[in-house]
Amino acid sequence: MAAIFLLLLVDLLLFAHGITSSAISTPPPLPILPVPSYAQLQWQLSEMALFLHFGPNTFTDSEWGTGHADPSVFAPSALDAGQWARVAAAGGFRRVVLTTKHHDGFCLWPSALTNYSVAASPWKGGTGDVVGELAAAARAEGIGLGLYLSPWDRHEPVYGDTVAYNEHYMGQMTELLTRYGDVDEVWLDGAKGEGKDMDYMFDAWFALIHQLQQRVVIFSDAGPDTRWVGDEAGVAGYTCWSPFNKSMVTIGHIIPEYSRSGDPFGQDWVPAECDVSIRPGWFWHASEKPKNATTLLDIYYKSVGRNCLLILNVPPNSSGLISAEDMQVLWEFTEIRQTIFSQNFAANATVTASTVRGGLGNQQFAPSNVLQESIYSYWAPEEGQNSWAMLFDLRQSASFNVIQLQEPIQMGQRVIKFHVEILVNELWQTIVEGTTIGFKRLFQFPVIEGQLLKLSIDSARADPLISFFGVFMDPFSVIYSLEKHDKPSDVNSNEVIMLRTDHSFGNKSTATM
């Protein structure tokens, strides 16, 4: 009886304060359009893909084959697609994308529409299928499969006859999308042969691809699902919107700055994909060496850390394996990312906000939601505000030089401008001034020490929603200035960031703010 009486008393007290024990939940805010499709959301969540350029060029020491190399040159002695998939999975790459046919027209599967394929090579006596082996290996590792099919074909005799070649191309695309199970991405470019009057029927291609693979995303200069960032350095714009107007660009003809930055007024959701090769070339060459791990880390900050997907090309060698030196770099790249992002100094922070949707006591949209690294829980403010702030008490002083922010992009991309401050000697001092956030934004700055941080949203397309706030120490990068609005050519510049490989940073002095 005493317990029942106590429950009744609690209900009466709650009722007196306008709260009931069976309070109705506050619905989420309306999304702001455009928003990603299911396939686009899964693509963004994957963060990184491994590109695999492989074919006759691997054996002829060339980048663009002529289409006249004898199929007998394709003779890998130890091809192991399982190794490719294992390397990808171990490195945190959640999909692989294979050049099933490059500009030379040689097909890495036994296409019934040409005699220029693995079926005409000595590899496995002409019975091999690289695409099939990689599809099976990707499934075994639990990662997605992507396929690149070059529009330009320097071997096919009907290339130049618009109708005949588009029929040929769509026939090969049908083979690829109906033989190998689920395909997560189809990667296209606008490469075209000189001196050929050739029109690609992209709209028909896109319709066929979406018809045959319901959860696929299509990459090209102009989407329809993901767009080229506009450079091959792996660097996105400092401001990078996923909203985009596909009508502003065509495949083969882009506006570089528009592709890098996106459009806050865009009507289409077309996030950017950043492509770069681990080596100077896209195909393997014995004379070339891979980038080092800290260079890849810099690229990661400027691609994944700017609301994009990073697709890193790691070309198999002439044996059919990813080279040991490339694997070593990928292993180091994985290790340093894990070292940096495994310790979040804000993980146990106390978080408060200026307002909370549904009232300050509403846990559904509570400020503490931003401590969970998930886009499916988030802080939301009350409607009708024109400025928004969150205060983070780390509970103890910490030294750090990286801040991570995320938005729940399934609700649309919202934040236009924001800044982060730290309390130093009882004064708030700005350490980060940023524009877009999107799925993930990573900011680097000189090492600073403190306990109290404040995130202020200065402007937004709609009520801002924040899904994650993290504070980290990167001991591998030495930052001498706040992040600049750099251009692709700055990818390895030591003006913005100087990278070092030693892991010791105990004597590093904090930045003077």
N, C-alpha and C positions, 0 to 999 in steps of 0.2 A: 504493500500500500504506500509505503514511504517513497519508493521509487516512482510510482505512478504520480504521486503528488508533486514530486520534484520535476518530473517532465512537464506537468501542467503548468507549474510555476514558471519554468523556462519559456514555454510557449506564450504565456501571458506577458512576460517581460519583453520577448521579441516582438510580439504584436504591438505593445505599447510604443515601440520604436519603429513601427512601420515594417517589420520583418516577420515573415511566417516561416515555420520550419519546413514547409513544402513550397518555398518560393519558386516562382516561375523563372526559368532561365532567360537571360537576355540573348536575343538572336545575334548572330554575327553581323557586322556592317555589310552593306552592299559592296560587291566587288566593283572596281573601276575598270572599265574595258579599255583595251583588249586584255584577255587573260589567256594563259597557255592551255592547249589541249592536253589530254592524258599523255599522249606520246611526247609532246614537248616538255611536259613536266618531268617525265622519266628521263629524258635526255639531259635536262638541266641538273637533275639530282646525281647523274653519273659523273659529273665534273670533268673527267678526263677520258680520252680515247687513245688507243694506240693505232697509228697508221702504219701499214705494211706495204711498202713499194717493192714489188718483186716481179721478175719476168726476164725476158731475154736481155734487157738492159743490164741486169745484174751480171751477166756473163760476158757482155761485150764492152763493158766499161763506158757506158753511155747513159745519157739522161733521156734523150728523145730518140727512140729507135726509128729507123727508116721504114720498117714494115717489110724489109727484104732479107732480114737475117734468117738463115736456115733454121728450121725448128730444132735441128740437132744440137744447137748451142745450148738449149735448155736441158741441162743434165746435172741437177743437184745430186750430190753423192750421199747426203745424209738428211734430206728434208724431213723436218719434224714439226708439223703444225701444232702438236701438243706442247712443244717447248715454247712456241710463240704465245700460245694462250696462257701457259703457266707464268711466263715472264710478265704478261699484261696483268693478270690477276694479282700476282705478288706485289706489283708496283702500284696498285690502286687504280688501274685503268679498267673501267667497267664495261668497255666494249672494244672490239678490234675492227678495223676497217681495212679491207684488202683491195689492192688494185687488180681486179679480176681481168681487166683488159686496159692496157695503157694505149698511148697514141699509136704504137706500132701495130695494134690490131691483134696481137697474140693473146689467145684466151687461156686462162688458167683452169678452165673446165672443158670437158669434151663437148663443145657446142656442135649441134647438128647443122648449124648454118654457115660453117666455115671449115676449111681444112687446115687452118692456121691456128693450131691449139696444142695443148699437151698431148692430145691423141696422136699427133704427128711427131712427137719427140721421143727420144730413147728412154726418158724417165719412166720407170716401171713398165717398160716395154710398150708404152703408148696406152696403158690402162689406168694411169694416174688421174687424180682429180684434186687439185690443190684447194679449190673452193669447198669441196665436200669434206676434205680432211679438216680444214679449219672450222667449218660449221660444227662438226662433231666435237672437236677439241674445245671450242667456245662453250658449247652446251655442257661438257664435262666439267669445266671450270666455273660455270655459273655466270658467264659474262655474255654480253650481247654481241651480235654479228652485224657488221656493216659492209657494204659492197660499193666499190667505185667502178663504174663502167664508162670509159672514155667515149665522149661523143665523136671525137676525131679518130678516124681509123685509116692509117696510111697504107694498109694492106688490102682492104676490101675494095674490089673492082667497082662496085656500084656507088662508092662514095663520090658525091658530086651530083648524083641524081636524087633530088630531094625526096620524091615519093618512095623510090626503091630503097634508099638508104634508111629512111625513117621506118619503113617496114622491117628491114633487116635489124635495125637497132632495137625496136620494140620486141621483135622475136627473141633476140638474145636476152633482153631484160626479162621477158616472160620465163625463159629457161631458168634464169638465176633466182627468180622470186617464187618459183613453184617446185623446185627440186630440193631445197636445202632447209626447209622449215622456216621458223620465224626470222625475219630480217628487221633489225631495229633502225638502220639508217641506210639510205642510198645517197651516195656522194657524187655530185655532178659538177662539172665546170663547163665553160663555153669554148674550150679549145677547138680551133677550126683551122683546116688546112689552107695555106695560101694558094691563090689562083684557082680555088674551087668555088663555084656558085652553089653554096650549100645552105639550106635553111633547116634548122632543127625545130621540130614540132614539140616544143617543151610542154605546152598545155596537155597535149595528148599523152606524152610520157608521164607527166605527173598524175593524170587521171588513171592510167594503167597501174602505176606503182601503188597508189592508194587503194585501188580496187583489189590488187593481189595481196597486199600486206596492210592489214587494218591498223596496226600500231607502229608503222614506220614513220620516221621523219625524213624529209628530203632536204638535203643541203645544196645550195647553189649561191651564186652572187646575189640573187633576188629572192631567196626562199624557194618554195613557199613556207617551209617550216623552220629552217635555220638559215642564217645568212653568213657569207664570208665577211670577215672583219675588215678586209681590204689590204692586208699585207701578209707576207709569209715570214714574219718575225715573231709571231705569237703574241703580239701586243695590241690590246684593245685601247679604245679612247679612255682618257681619264674620266670623262662623262660617258656612260654607256647605257643607253635605254634599250630594253627589249621591244617596246612599241616602235613601229617602223611603218612606212608607207611603201609597199611593194611597187606601187606605180611610179616611184621616183627613180628606180633603177631597172636595168634589164641585164640578163645574163651576158657577160662579156663587156658590159658598159656600166660602170658604177661611178658614183661620186664618193671618192675615198673618205673624205671627212664625214659624210653622211653615214656611210657604212660603219665607220669606226664608232660613231657616237649615238646612232639611233635617233629617235624623234619622240619627245614627250607628247606630241600631238598626233603620233602615228595611230592609224586605224587598225593595223595588223600586229599580231604578236609574232615577231620574227627575231629571236635572240641570236647573238653573234657567236661564231665559232672561230677560234684562233688556231691556225695551222702553222707548224714550224717543224723543221727536221733536226734531229739530234746531231746530224752530220752536215757538212756544207751542201752536199747534194741530196736528192730525194732517193736515189737508188744507191746501193752499196758500191763503194769503190775502195780498193785495197789501200790507196794512197791517202785516204781521208781519215781523220780522227774525230771522235765524238766531242761535243761540248762537255764541260765539266758539270758536276752536280749543282754547284752554286749558281751557275748560269741558268740551269733549268729552274732553280728556285726563283730567281729573278723573273723569269718568264711566267712562272706559276702565279706570282703576285700580280703580274700585269695582264693576266688572262682570266683564270679562275677567280682571282681576287678583284676582278673588275666586271663581274656579272656575266662571264662567258664560259664556254667549254673549251678546254685545251685539247687539241688533237695533235699529238706528238708522233712524228714519223720516226720509226726505228726499223730500217730496212734489213731484212735477212741477207746474209752473205751468199756467196756462190756455192757453198755447201748446203744451203737451205736452212741455216740456223742463224739466230741472232748472235752476233759476235760477243765473245767474252768481255771485251772492253766496253761494249755498249751495256751489257748486263751489269757490269760493275758500277757504271755511272748511274743506271736506274736504281740499283740497290742503295747507293749513297743518297740519291735524291729521295727515295722512300724513307730512309733512316733520318735524314735531317728534317723532313716534314713531320715525322712522328715525334722527334725530339722537341720541335717547336710547339706543336699543337696538342701534345699529350698533357700539358699542364696549363690549365686555364686559371689565372689568378682571380678571376671573377666567379668561379664556380660556386663558391659559398658566400657570395656577397649578399648584403641586405640592399634591396632595391625598392625605391619609392618613385612615384610619378606624380606629375601635376594634376592629372585626372585619370580616371579609369572608367571605361564604358560600363554602365550599369551601377556605378557607385564605387567608392574606394574599397569597399569590402568584397567586391565581386571577384571571386577567384578565377572565374572563367577567362577573364581578360587581364589578370593580375600582372603587375610589373615583373614579378618573379618568374613568369613564363619565359622570359628572355634568357634565363640561365640554362634552359634545355636546348640543345642543338637540334632543333626540329622546326620545319616551317609550319607544322600543323598545330602548334600552340604559340600564342603571341600576346603581346600587350596591345590593347586598343584604348584610345582615349574617349572621353565623352565627345559627342558631336558638337559642332558649332564653335570650336576653339580656333584661334589663329596663331598660337604658338604652343609648343609642347616640350616638356623636359622630363628626363629621368635621372635620378641620383643613385649612384652606386657607391656603397661603402664596402671596400674589399676586406674589412675587419682587421687587416694589418697592412703595414706598408710593404710595397712590392716594387721591384724594378722591372720595367718592361719596355718594349719598343714596337709592338704590333697590336692593333685593335681589329677585331673582326665584327662586322655587322651583317645582319640578314633581314630580309623582308619575307613575309609569306606571299610569294609571287602568285599563288593560286588566286589571290584576292586582287591581283594587278600590281604593277609597279607604281609607287606613290611618291617617295621622297625626292624632292628637287634639290634641297640644300640643307646642310646640317653642320654642326660643329661639336667637338668634344673638348671639354676643359678638365683641368686637374687643379686641385687645391694645393698651392705651394706657398708656405709662409703666410697662410690666411688670405691669400689672393687667388682668385680663379684665373688661370692662364690657359690659353687655347693651345692644344697640341695637334688637333686635326681640324681642318676645314674641308668638307667634301660636298660633292654634288650627288650623283646617283648612288644607290645601294644595290637594289635588285636581289637576286638569289644569294650572292655573297660578295662582300666588299672587304678587302684587306688593306689596312693602312700601315705603312712603316714610317718611323720617325726616330730621331736620336733617343737613346735610352733615357728614361725619366723614372723618378721614384716618387711614389705617393700612395695614398689610401682612398681618397675621395675623388670620384670622377662624375662628370655631368654630361649627359648627351642632350643636346638641344636640337630640335627639328625646326628649322627656320622657315621652310616653305614646302608644300606638298600638293600633289594633284588632287588629293582627297585626304580624309583623316589618316595620318600615318599609322602604320602597323609595324611593329618590330618583333621579329621572332627569335633573334639571338644577339647577344652582346658578349664578346670574349676578349680577354686581355692576355697576351702571351709575350714571352721573351724569345727572340731569334738571336742565338749566339753566333750565327754564321754570317750575318750581314752587318756591315758597319755603315750606318746612315749618317751623313754629315749635314743634311738639310731636310726640311719637310718635303714630302712628295711633290714632284713637279708635274705639270701638264706636258709630259714628254711625248715625243714622236717615236714611230717605230724604229728609227735609226738609233735611238738611245738604248736599245735593248741590252747592249753590253757596255754602255758608257759608265765610266767611273765618276762622272760628274754628279750623277744622281745617287748612285749606290756603288760602294766598293765592297766586293765580296772576298771573304777569306775562308780558308778551309780548316784552320785550327779550331778546336772546340773550347778552348779555354777563354773565359770571359770574366773570371772572378775579379780581375784588377781593372776592368773597364770602368772609366769614370762616367757618371751620369751626365746627361746633357745640361748645359746651362740654358734655362728657359728665359 
